[in-house]
Amino acid sequence: MERKDLLHLISADPQVSPFDVNMAYDAGFDAVIPYSGVSEKEFVPLVQDAMFSRGPRGAQHTAIFIGGSSLSLSLRMLEAARKSFFDPFRLSVMVDPRGAFTTAAALVAKVRKASKDHGLGGLKGRRVAVLGGTGTVGRVAAALAVREGAQVVLTSRRLEGAQEAVDEVRGLFGTQVEARQAGSEEVFAKLASEAEVVLATAAVGVKLLSQASLQKLGGPRVVADVNAVPPAGIEGLKPHDDGTEIAPGVFGLGPLAVGDLKFRTEAALLGTLRDPDQRVVIDPQAAFERATHLLG
């Protein structure tokens, strides 16, 4: 009997992400089954039902995708799934809360390559400022940059917010990030002048750096923004900029350049979930490694 490829998309949020549903179908899954509002207590029984209902051969064609918006909860669910598996009942599982892991992976992979291309030699030993970094993308990007050897500062309008973010990053990933308060153009510009790489990960509608501030930076520096909705977080950075010199010595990566790699990374990872010959666990580091590989 031919087995269908099934993806169980599980989220603690009230709704699952249409983006992930569309991506999964385009990756070739025969069916994507969404589960919303799933509590931590309910998660393992769902995974076990998916494991046992199709037998060992069916398990090769069954995968779990953990979505939602909570970084900590999604990683706890991932660990619970790991502990549930045993031979021959092992499923492939991927975690990507609101697309944050694949987005952060693409962001850091792009700035890593751009820093090599423009005279910085990569991220090792470099100073990285994650402006507006309390969202899931900013937190994961900070952790990935530290793992690449960077010294990272993460900012928020409130020092308490920045400290909460870096505490979570340290607890989840074992990485050390410095918390800084920043709520004005003057402070953002100062932090950018102290860093060689600037990641803009603030909410939509927040302008972090003006064109005047960029002109004063000098270089080489790499700046990147993940916000595709106008106004740009970095003024003068165009959505499709891909290593473009947007000020003297300042090379920019726009949100659509980052987004293209994010799209390709998620598509490739979803394709891996469908491989019946391997059982994989896809976490932020695995997403970063795939994004880096796709860049060549």
N, C-alpha and C positions, 0 to 999 in steps of 0.2 A: 504494500500500500504506500502510495506517495504521501509524504508528510508535508503539510503546509508550514511555512515559516511564520511563527506567531511572535509578536512583541507585546508584552504586558507593560503598559506605560502607567506608572504609579506616582501619584502626587498627593501631598498633604494639603495642597491648596484647594480652594473651592472649584477651580477649573484646571484642566491640563492645558498645556501649551499647544495651540494649533500649529505653531512653527514645527515643533517636534513631531507631531502627528504627520504633517505633510512630508517632512524629511524622511521619516521612517518608511512611508509608502513609496517614496521616490527611490529609497535604497533597496526596494524589492521585497519588503515584507508582504505576505499575503493578507495579513490582518493585523491591525494595531488596536489593542483593547485598552481603553482608558479607564482609570480608577481615580476619582478625585476625592478629596476630603479624607484620605486614609490616615488613621492615627498610627503612631509608632507601635502600639499594641496589636493593631490589625495587620501590620505589614507582613510579618513572618508567616502567619497562616495563609495569606494570599500567595506568597512565594512557594510554600509547600504544596498548595493545590496545583500550581503551575508545574512543579517538579514531578509530582507523582502521577498526574492524570494521564500522561501520554507514554509512560514507561521510559526506560533508558534510551531507546532509539528516538522517541519523541522529544526527549530532553535536548537532543542535539539540534532540534529545530525550534527551540523555545528560548526566548531571551527576556530579560527584565531591564526596563529603563526607569531610573529614578529621577523624577523631576522635582517640582515644587520651588519654593523661593528661599527656604532656610538652608544655609550652608551647613550648620551643625547637624540639623535633623537629617539632611540627605546623606551625610557621611556616616551617621549612626545607622541609618537604614542599609547603607552599603555594607558596613561591618556585620550587621545582623544577617544579611543575605549570605555573606561569605561563610559565616558560622553554620548556616542552614545546609550548605551543600556537603555532599559526601558521594564517593563513587558508588554506583555509576550515575547518580543523580546530581549532575552539576550543570548549571545553566550559565550562559554568558550574561553579564550584567554591566550596565553603564550608568554612571551618575553624571547629571549635567543640570543642576538647578537653575531654571530660567535661562539656560544657555550660558551661564556664567563661566563654567569650566572651559568649554571650547572657545568662548570669546577671550578669556584671559590667556589661554594657551596661544591663540593666534596673535594676540597683542604682544606678548612677551617674545614670541618667536620672531615677529616682524621687527621689533626694536633691536633684538639681538643681532639679526642679520644687518639691519641698517647701521648699527653701531660699528660693525665690522667693515661695512662698505665705505663708511665715511670717517675713518681714521681713529675710532675709539677702541678698536680691537676686541669688541664683545662687551659683555656685562661684568665680567669678573673684575672686582676692584672699583667699579664705577659707582657713582652716586646717582641714585634714582629717586625722584620725587613723584609720589602717586597723589595727585591733587584731587580732592573730593573722593577719597578712597574708601569710604565706609560701606559702600554697596558690595555685593558679592563679587563683582568683576574686579574691583579695586583690591579687595582683600586677597583674592586668589592670585592676581597679578603680582602683588607685593611678595607673596610667599614664593612664587615661581622665580621672581627676580633674585631673591635672597639665595635660593638654591643654585642659581647661576653665579653666585659669588658677589652680588651687588650689595651695596650699603643702601638701605631703603628707608625713606621717610614717608609716612602716610598722614594725610591731613584731613581735618574736618573743621566746620565752623566752630564747633565746641571741642575743647580739649578732651572732655569726658567721652564724647563720641569717638574721637580718634583713638583714645586709650582702650575703649571697649573693643574696637575693631582689631587693634594689634594684639590684645589679650586673646581674642578668638583665634587669630592667625597663629600665635605662638602655641596655643593649646591644641589646635588641629594639625598643624604642620611642623611644629618644633622649630620654627624660624623666628629670628629676632628682628623686629621692625620698630623704628622710632616713631612715636606719636607726636604730631605737632598741630597746633591750632592755627587755622588760616581762614580768614573770612573777608579779606579785602584784596583788591588788585595789587596794592603795595606789598602785601605779605606774599602773595602768590609769585610776584615778580622776584622778590628776594630769594624765595626757595628755588625758583627756576634758575637763578643766577648761581646758586650753590651746587646745582645738580648738572650732570652731563646728559641725563635722560629724564624726560618729563612725560608722565602718563596722565592724561586728563580723563577721569572716570566719574565725573560728577553727574548729578541728575540733569535731565533735559532742561534747557533754558538758562543754565548757569554759565556765564562767561568767566573764565579763569584768568586768561592771559590776553592782553590787548596787543594789537600790532605794534604799538609804540614800545611795549615791554620786550617783544621779540626782537625788535631792531637793536636793542641795547645789550642783548645777551652775548653776542659773539659766539665763536664755536671752536671746534666742532661740538655740536649738540644735536640730539635727536628728540623730537617731540611727537606725541601721538595722541589722538582723540578717538574715543569709541562712540561719541554721540553724533548720530546722523541727522538729528532733528535740529533745524535752525533755531536759535543762533548757535554757532560753533562754540565749543568750550575754549578753543584756541583761535582767536580772530585771525582771519586770513588763510587758515588751513582749509583747503578744499576737500570735499569728500573723497575724491579719487586720487589725491596726492599719495605718491608711493616713493618716498625718499626724495621728494622735491625740495629744493632749497627755497624756503619761504621767507627767509631773512638771511643776512650775511653769516654763513657758517652754521645755520640752523636748518636741519633737514626734517621734513614733516611727513607723517603717516596719517592719512585721513581715515575716517570711519568705514568707508566703503572698501578701501584697500585692506583694512583689518578684517572687515566683514566677509570679504571674498575668501580669505584663508579660513575664517571660522566656519563658513559654509562647507568648504571642501574638507575640512578636518572632521566635522560632524558626519558628513556623508560617508567618508572613508571609515570612520569608527562604526557607524551603523552597519556598513557592509561587513565589517569584521564580525559583528554579532551574529551574522547569518552564516558564517563559515561552520559547517557541521563537524569539521575535523579539529576544531580547537575550542576550548572553553576559556573565555577571557574575562578579566575584570578591568574595566576602564574607569580610572580615576583621573584627577587633574594632571598628575605627572604623565600618565599614559597619553592624555590628550596633548600635552606639550610636546612629547616626543614625536607624536604623529604630525603635529603642525610643523615642527622643525624638519622632519623628514620630507614633507611635501614642499617645503621651500628649497630643498636641495642643498 
